[in-house]
Amino acid sequence: MQYLHTMVRISDVNASLRFYCDGLGLREVHRVDNEKGRFTLIFLAAPEDESRAKQQQAPLLELTHNWDPESYTGGRNFGHLAFRVDDIYKVCEHLQSMGVTINRPPRDGHMAFVRSPDGISIELLQAGEALEPSEPWVSMENSGSW
């Protein structure tokens, strides 16, 4: 058995690519437009997995955009996506500068949660040891749910 990908439905391709690629740093490795089925599949990989992902040897995040408008709710009912990051403070600061709410700030220097434009819960985990707790994160309250 081989783990292949996690699929999440998205409502706005540009907003989602801005969040996942510009915000989190994932890279698009493959795209399929299916006119008959009226959908687009966009496969993303973490930078360190990109070359392996292109050879179908690393897990991917599949963004599914159905061309006909739909409402997606309950993005949390499957749990969350998790990404290991080199500097959790820098990633959170960058996302915040893009207008992303940090739902669970990295007060402990180890873990944070944000949400995608479609409400998908994203867990960010510090690579290696937790960073020294620092402001503004230590004093920041939780916002919403994650």
Secondary structure, 3 states (H helix, E strand, C coil): CCCCEEEEEECCHHHHHHHHHHHCCCEEEEEEEECCCCEEEEEEECHHHHHHHHCCCCCEEEEEEECCCCCCCCHHHHCCEEEEECCHHHHHHHHHHCCCCEEECCCCCCEEEEECCCCCEEEEEECCCCCCCCCCCCCCCCCCCC
